[in-house]
Amino acid sequence: WGGACQLWILEKASDTKGTDISLSANDLTYGNYTNAITSGSFTIGASSSKNVAVLNRNTTVYGTSYSKVLQMNGNSTGRYIKFTATGACTVKVTAASTSTSASRTLRLASGSVGGSTVGNATITGTPSTVTYKIPSAGTYYLYSTGSGIYVYQVNVAY
């Protein structure tokens, strides 16, 4: 044909979306913890005076079976679940109050325990899943503002 030919190469823009991460109590080792432990992308804060425990607790929540639970023994700056978000994301936590008759507040804060509150969720004695929306990248902490909470799972999805 004798005409000019143009070749266009289109490149996909890089994804700024992060990689989903999750913490399941089923993956933790039974025991009483008096020091921080790490599981995948999560750090579980504990100290000799602010312990946490992984206990046997068989339950099914929304079709997912759990044989273990992470018991966060009340509020303090020493008991928390910490993770880093690489951007805006959704955090889902499956949890229950350690009391069948008293609700607890599970707080998500940025920067530190006691840092800027991203959200609070009421946790009852019946295991359920609560959702938080994280607006931007940073280090985030989940912790009880009062007494004990059982945590079954934490999912961070971008």
N, C-alpha and C positions, 0 to 999 in steps of 0.2 A: 503494500500500500504506500509505502514511501513517507508516511506521516510520522510525526514525533510521538514517542511513547513516554508516558510518565509512570513512575512506580512510586506509590506512597506506602510508607511503612508506618503503621500505627502501633504505638507502644501503650500498653495499659499503664495508667498511673499507679504508682505504688500504693498499696493498701496501708492506711494508717490505723486500721482496726487491729486491736490487740488479740492475743490468743486467750481463749476461754480457759479459766482455771477452776478447780473445785477441790474442796476438802470434805472427806467423808469420815465420820467417826469409825466406820467399818474398817478403814485402812490404818487406824492407830493401834498401838500396842496397849493392852490393858495395863493399868497401874495408876499410882498416885504420883503426880509430878510436882516437884518443888523447884524446878528450873525451867526456863523456856525450852520448848522443843520446836523443831521444824518438820513440817510435812509438805513436801512439794514447794509451792510458792507461798505457803502460809507459815507464820510464826505464832505459836500459842504461848502467851505470856504466863509465867508462874514463878513463885518464889517460895522460900521456906515458910514464910508467914502467910502467903497468898496462893495456896495450892489449887490445882485443877486435877481432875481424875478422868480416866477412861474406864467406864463401867460396862458390865453386861446388862443389856436392856433390850430385849427383843420386842420390836414393834414394827408395824407397817404403816407408812404414811403415803397416801395417794398412790398406792400400788408399789412403792419401793420398800423393801424389807431392810431393817437395820438390826444388827445383833449387838451393837455397841452404841454408846453415847458419850459425848464429851461433857462432863459436868463442870460448868463454870460456877464456882462456889461463891457467888455474891460479887458485889461491886468493889472495885479498888483500882488503883492505877497499875497494879501488878497482874491482873487477870484480864486477858484480852485475846482476840484473834486478829492478827495484823496481816495485811497484804498490800501489794502495790498495784494500782490500776494504771494502765498506759494511756487511757483516754476515757471518754464518756462510756458508761456501761451500766448494766443492771446487776444488782446483787440480790440473790434469793437465798434465804436462810430458813432451814427447816429446824424448828426448835420447840421446846415446851418449858413451862415453869417447873421447877423442882417441887412445887406445891400444887396439889390438885385443886386447892381452894383460893389461892392468891395469884393474881396476875403480876407479871414483871415487865419492866421496860428494857428492851434490847436497843441500844443506841449504836448508830454508825457515825463516827466522827473522823474528820480529816486531820492529819498531822500528828495527833497524839491522843491518848485517853484524856478526855476533858477538852480536846480541841474543838474546832468549829463543828457543830452538829449538822450532819447531812440529813439524818432522819431518826425518828424514834418509832418503834413498833411495840404494840402490846402483845405479850406472850402469855397465853393461858396454860392451864394444866393439860390441855389436849394438844398433842403434837400437830403443828400446822406450818405452812410456809408463808413467810412475809417477804416483801419486796422493797428494795431501796433503789433509787436512781442516783448514780454518781455522775456529776456534770463534767469532770475533767480529771486528767492524770494526777496522781499523787499517792501518798501512803495513807491507808485507812485502817481504822480500828473498830472492831465490834466488841461490845462489852455490856454487861448488865449495869443499870443505874441503881439497882437495889439488891435483892437477894438472888439466889441461885437460878440458873437456867441450864437446861439440857440442850446441847447443840448436836443435831444429827448430821447436817450437811450444810455447806456454804458453796454456792455457785456464783461465779463472776462471768458474765457473758457480754460480749461486745456487739 
